[in-house]
Amino acid sequence: MGKGVKAAVIGGVFAVMVGGAGYGAYNILGALDGDGGIGGVAAEKKSGPPDEDEVEETTDEFFTAWEKGETARAASYTNNDAAAARVLSAFADDAHITGVRIAPGPAKGTTVPYTVKAKVSYGGKSEPLTYRSELKVVRGVTTGRALVDWRPSVVHPGLKKDDILVTGQSADPPVEALGRDGSKLTKEKYPSLGPVLDALREKYGEKAGGSPGVELVVRHSGGSAPDTPLLTLAEGRPGKLTTTISPAAQAAAERAVKRFPQSSVVAVKPSTGEVLAVANNRVDGFNAAFQGQAAPGSTMKIITAAMLIDNGVTSMNGPAPCPDTAMWQSQTFKNLTGMKPNENATLADSFLRSCNTAFIKLIDEKPLTDASLSQEAERRFGLGRDDWKTGIASFDGRVPPVGGPDRAAGAIGQGQVQMSPLNMASVTATAITGAFRQPYLVPPGLDDRRLARAEGLKASTAAQLKQMMRLTATQGTAREAMSGLGGDIGAKTGSAEVEGNARSNSWFTGFRGDVAAAAMTEQGGHGGDAAGPIVAAVLRTGG
């Protein structure tokens, strides 16, 4: 936003509406406290949920005061009058919203939906504002009064804790983001790209050559995310920004993540590191595809297998027995229920079946140490060094050197190991090409970024990893998810247990030709159950 634009915050909310027509009769007793009595006069304390009449009376009084801009009075009908009063008193001057009219809909129990119509005016420009929200009426804890349960979404559904709403000159010029084929990337066409496009605007708005306009935006707490535009009063001149996104892959990713709540997916081009697609289906709007930090489960066995091969412990056709259980420093590890033991298994056999015990039994072999997995991840796969520069905020993965039970857990993608789908897509890209190419969304030449570097893999190691992933996709745990895909394909499944969750997180990473992708679905179960179909759908487009 431009200089001098005020921001009014209140208990995590920003007020966005002012006075107008009224609802209901004015309470002649005056001065209501947020959860107290009426003007100091003791009232009979009620209990239980507010009844229909109380819900109607409370919302009518609240809407009437809100429309009229009577801050203290409106706030008195909430259960957090101090927070509400600060928001409601600031919104008219800071958000520049006037002429508020509120039309409540039929109550559903104690929940009341409503439509707000108003006008936003700034610098001689005006635009109508219309949106829907809802509030809930609750029983005051100390007084028993029926009160509006105060939260940011009461004022505007786009507001969360500590967000603010501001109208003024844009902080960043608009950006016309383009796909690799020159087509426009918009939030309307690719809804999941919304946070990514906002991040690109924040970072590259000026570099792309645009000029700012005038907007009503949600400014997020502490700059934790770029401003979210709500309404444009005056168009700025957008600068053009070419990204690496493939519209076909992005469209497939958008459709795929919609099938499973709390899902994220990334696709990259292994030969270059270009990000072809990034999509999230999350209620919080967080770009978990780039910034998520979660245990990757057995997809981590790609790195663990590389460590075993590079250190001469075994090879693709070398021994990797798969017993029922494996003991590591007094902790017992097991395989998935129903997996038959195979004491004569090779590394390829144990990899394609995703046998946990095989990998845990081998991490005690010389010359492996507590730091070996961490060193493999950093030196060969470019992970965990905090030096990736993708063009927007991203997580570089974490594989710390650890001892004790966490050393064994890390080998199978649990313990202290943390990854994002972006990290695992890059791991697959490195595994099948032998070269680490840092993923990027915006060409580094735009802002002279220096991309991260790593040694990559020996040709023989990469060849073995690629072949084991091929076998997993055609004969192993990834076979069902990858069925129907032609060409050169490979994959690795994973499921990661999270304390307190009924189901494990579903992980899956795979490749087809020159496209590598990885996905994660929170509480999605086995890797092939949720994340697998997402990755397969993206790979099917061929980039």
N, C-alpha and C positions, 0 to 999 in steps of 0.2 A: 504493500500500500504506500501511497505518497506520504510525504511529511505532513504532520499536523492532523492526521486523521486520528481521532480519539477512539479508544477501544474500552468498552465497559464490560468488566468481568464480574460475575457473581456466582460464587459457589460452583464454578465450573460451567456457567451458562452465560449466554449473551442475550439480552433482551432485543426483540425485533419488532415490537408493535406499539401503537399509541392510540389515544382516545377516539371516541366515536359514539355511535348510538348505544343505548343501554338495554340491559336485561334485568327485570325484577325490580323490586323496591329497594331503596337505600336503607340500610340499617341505621335507624335514628339513634341507636345507643352509641354509635361512633367507635373510634379507636379500638380495633380488635388486635390482640397480640397473636402471633403466629400459632402458638399452641397453648395459649393461656385463656383467661376469662375474657369477658366482654367489658372493656372499659373499667376493669377493677370490680365489676359486679359479679358475684359468684353465680354460676349457672349449674343447673343439674347435670351431673356427669353421666353420660350414657356409655354403653359398651356394645360390643359386637359391630359387625359391618354397618356402615351407613345405609339407611333405607332409601327407597325411591324418592321420597319427598326431600330428604336431606341432600341427596346427590343433585337433584334439580335445583334446589335453592342455592347450594354452595357454588355450583358452576355458573348459574345466572348472575350471582353477585360478583364472582371473580371476573367473568367476561365483561360485565358492565363497567367495572372499575378499570379493567385493562383497556377497553375501548376509549374511555374518557381520559386516560393518562393519569388517573388518580393512584399514584404509585403506592403510597402507604396503605390505602384501603384495599387495593388488589392484593398486595403482599400479605395482608392480614388474613386472607382466606387460604393461605398455604401453610404447610407444616415446617417451612423454613423461611419465615418472614424477612429475616435480615438479608439472606441471599436474594430472595425474590425482589425485595425493595431496591437493592442496588442495580439489578438488571433492568427492572421496569423504569427506573428513574433515568437511566443512561441511554436507553435505546433510541429515544427520539432524536437527541442531539448527535449521537455517535453513529447510529446506523441510518439516520435520516429517513425513517419510515413513518408515514402519517396516514390519516384517513382509514384507520383500521376498522373492519367490520368482521364480526365472528358469527358464523352460522353453525350452531351445534347440531349434531345428528342424534338419532335415538340412542339412549344409553344402553349399554350391554352390562347389566349389573351395576358395578360402581365405576365402569370405564365409559368415558364420554368422548366420542370422536367429534371433530369439528373442522370447519374450513375457514381459513383466514384469508381475507382479501384486503389489500392495502396498496400504498403507493410509495415508491422509493424515489427521492429527489436529491440531486447533488449537482452543483455547478451548472445550473440551468437545464439539466437533463432530468426527465422523469420517466419511470416505467412502472406498470402495474405489477404487483406481487401477489401470487395466489399459491397456497399450499395447504396440505391437510396434516393434522396431527391429532393427538388424543391425550387425555389426562385421566388420572384415576383419583377418586375421592376416597380418603381413608379416615379412620377415627383417630383424633388427636390423642397422643399417649397420656398427657397430663390433664387435659381438660375434658376429653370425650367429645370435643366438637368435630363435626364433619369438615374436613379440610382437603384442599388440593395437595396431592402428593408431589412436592416440588422436585423437578429434575429438568435438565437443559432442554429436553425434547418437548416440554410444555410450551416453550417459546418458539422453537423451530426444530423439526425432526432431524436436521443435520447437525445439531449441536450436541457435543458430548462434554464430559467433565473438563472444565477449565478452558474450553474453546471460547472464542469471541467472534462476534459478527461485526464487520466493518464495511462501510461504504466510502469509497474514495478512489483516487487514482491508483491503478494496479501497481503492486510492488514489482511485478515482472511483466514485460511485454508478452502478448500472446505468441504462441508458436503453432505453425502448421506442420505437424509431424507427418512425415512421409514414410511409407514402407520402402523396401529395397527395390520395388518395381515403380516407384514414383507415385503410387496412389496414396490418398489421404487416410490417415489413421485417426478416427474420431471416437469419442466416448459413446456416441449413439450407435455406431456400427460395431464397436468392440468394447462393451461396457467394462470388462475386466481390466482393460488397459487404462482406465480412468486415473488411478493413483500414479501409474507410470508416466502418463502424459503430463500430469500436474508436476511431477518431479522433473521432467525434461524442461518444462516451461520455467520452473524456478531456477534451474542451473544454466539453461542455454538461451533464455529469452532475449537477453541483450546481445549475446554472441551471434544469434541467428539474424540480427538486424531489424527486429521489430520495434514498435513504439507502443507504450502503454495506453490502455483505455481507462474507463471508469466502471467499477464493478461493486456489487455487493458480494462479499465473500465470507466464508468461515475461516477464521485464522486459528490454527490449532495451537494447543498449549505448548509454550516454550519452544516453538519452532520445530516440534517433533515431526511435522509433515508439512508439505507445501500448502499454501492457501487453497481452499476448495471454492471455486467460483459458484455463485448461486444465481446471479442475475447481472446482465451486462446493460449498462446505461448508455455507454458510448464505446463503440468498437475501437480497439487499438489496431495498429497495422501489424499483422502477424509476420514473423520471420519464418523462413522455411528451414526445416531441420530434417535431414535424411537419416533414417535409422536402418538397422539391419533386419527389421521385422519382415517376415514373409506373410503377406495377407492370407494366403491359403492355409499355412500352418497355424496362424493366429486364430483364424475362424474355426478351425478344427479344435484347437485347444480350448477356445471359449465354450464350444458345444460340449466338449468332453467333461470339463470340470463341473458343468451344471448338473451332471448325473449324480454327483457325490458331494454332499456338504463338507465344508472345511477341506477342500482340495486345492492343490497347487501343482503346476506343471511348467517346465522350461524345456525348450528345444534349442540345440545349438548345431552349428555346422562344423564338424570335427576338423576339416581341412583348413579352416580359417579362424575359428573361435567366435564367429558371428552368432548372436542370439537371434533365432528365427521366430520364437514365440515365447510369451510369458503370460500365464493366466492364473487367476485365483478365484475361487468361489468361497468367500469367507464373509461372515456377518460383520467382522470388524474392519474390513477394507484394507487390512494389512497385506503388504506385498511379501507374503511368506515364501513365494517362489524364489525371490532374491535374498530375502533377509531372515527367513526362518532359521531356527536353531533347534534341531531335534535329533535324537539318536536315529541313525539310518537303517538299523537292523542289518540283515544279511547282505544288503547291497554293498556294505563295507567289505565283504569278503573279496571283492575285486582288488582292493588295496592290500588286504592281508595275503591273498594269493601271490600278488606281485612281490611282497616282502619275502615270502617263503622261497619263491623262485630266485629272486635276486641274491639271496643270501645262501643259496645252495642247499637249503633244507630239503626240498623235494622239487618235483617238476610236474607238469601236466599229467604225464604217464607214470610218475613216481608214486610211492606209497603215501596214502593218507587215510589210514584205517578209521572206520566210523562205528565206534562202540555205542551202546545204549546211553552210557553216561561217561563223563570225564571229570576227574577231580583236579582242581587247581587251588593249591594253598588252602585246603580245608573247605572249599566251596564246590558243590556239585553242580555241573551243568548238564542239561538234557537236550534232546532233539524234539522236534515237533511230534505230537502224538501220532502214533501209527507208523513212524519211520522204522523200517527194519534195519538192524545193524549189518555192517559189512566190514569184517576185519581185513578183507583183501582189497578194499577200495583204493583206487588211485585218486590223485588230487582232482582230476576231471570228474570222476564219479561223485566225490563228496561235494564238489562245487555245484554240479547240475542238480543234485538232490538237496543242496543247502544243508549239509550235515554240520551242525554246530560242534559236536564233539571232535570231529576230525581236525578242525582248525585249532581248537583249544589244546588238543594233545600235542600239536606240532610247535606251538609257540615257546615251548620250553627247550627246544633243540638249540644247540650251539650253531652259530655264534650270536643268536638272538639275545637282546637285552630289553630292559624296560623302555628304552628309547627307540627301538628298531621300527616299530609301527609309525611313530611320530616322524622319524627321519624319512621313511619311505613316502609318507604323505606330503611332506614339505619338499623334499629334494626332487622327487619324481613326478608328483601330481600338482605341485604348486599350491598346496593347501596350508592353512593355518599360519600364514605369515603376515596377514593384514596389509597386503599390498595390491590387491585387485583394484582396478579402476575401470569399471564397466560402463561408466557414464552416469549412473545413478547409484544410490546407496545399495550396497550388497554385503553379504557375509562371506568370508573366505574359508569357512570350515574350521573345525578345531579337533585336533588329534593330539592331546598332550601326552608327554611321556609319563607313564604311571606304573606303579607296582601293585602287588597284592591282587585281590579279585578283579579289580578294574582293568588290569592288564589282559586278563582272559576275556572279560566282557567286551573290551574294546575291539578285540579281534573279530567279534561277531556283531559289531555295530551297536553295542550297548555301553553301559558305564558312562565315561566322560566324553565320549566321541559325539560331536555335534555336526550336522550338515544341513544344507538347504537343497531343494531340488536343483538349483543352479549348480551347486558344488558337484552333485552326483551326475548330472548331465556332462559336466566337464571331466569327471573321472572316467566315464565311459568313452568320451572323445579321446582322452589320453591313452586309455587302454587299447583302443583299436587302431590308433595311428602311431603310437609310440612317442608322440610329441605333445608337450603341454603348450596349448595356445590359450591364453587367458580369454575367457568369454567377454564380449563387449556388445553393448547395445547401440552405442554412438561411435562412429569412426574416430580413432584417437587424434587424427589430424585436425579435427575441429578445434580442439583446445590444447593440442600438443601434450596429451597425456602419454606417460610412459607405461606401457603394459607390463604386467608382471612376467617374470621368466622362471623357468625351472628346467632341470636337466632332461626330464622325460625318461622314457624307458628304453632299455636295450631292445633291439629288434626281436631277439628271440623271446624275451619276456612278453612283449606286446603280441607276438604271434600266438603264444600259448593262451594268453588272456582272451584274445579274440575268438580263438577256437573253442574255449570253454564256455564263453557266452553264446556262441552258436549252438553248442550242444544243449545248453540250458533252454534256449528258445525252441528247439526242435524235439528234444527228448526229456527235458527236465521240468522244473517247477514253473517255468514261464511258457510252457508249450500251449496251454489253453488260451492264454491272453494273446499270444502272438500268432495263433492259427489264422490262416488265410492271408498272411502277409508274404508276398513274394520277394525275390531278390536276396541279397546277402543280409541276413538278420542275426541278431544276438540279443541276450537280455540277462538280467539278474533280478531275482525277487528278494523282498525283505519284509519282515514284520518286526516292529519294535515295541516292546512292552513299556508302558508308562504307568508308574505307580498311581493308583486311584482310578484308572480307566478300566472299564469292563472289557474292552476290546483293544487289541494292539493297533498301532499305527501301520497303515499299509504303505509300503515303498516298492518302487519298481523303476528300473532303468534299462534302456535298451537302445539298439541302433538298427537302422536300415539304410544301407548305402552310406551316403554322406550326411546323415542326420542322426543325432543322438538326443535322447530325451529322458527326463526323469520326472517322476511325480510322487507326491505324498498325500495321503488322505488320513486325517486324524480319525482314529478309531474305525478305520476301514477294514480291519481284519488282516488276512494274509495278503502278501504282495500282489498276487494275481487277482484278488477279489475286486479291488477298487482302483488302485494306482495302475495296475496292469492294463485294463481297458482304456484308461486315459492316455497312457503312453502309446499304445497300439493305434489309437485313433489319430494321434498326431503323426506318427511314423507313416501311416497310410497315405498321407498327403504327399509324401516324398519331398517335403520342404518347399 
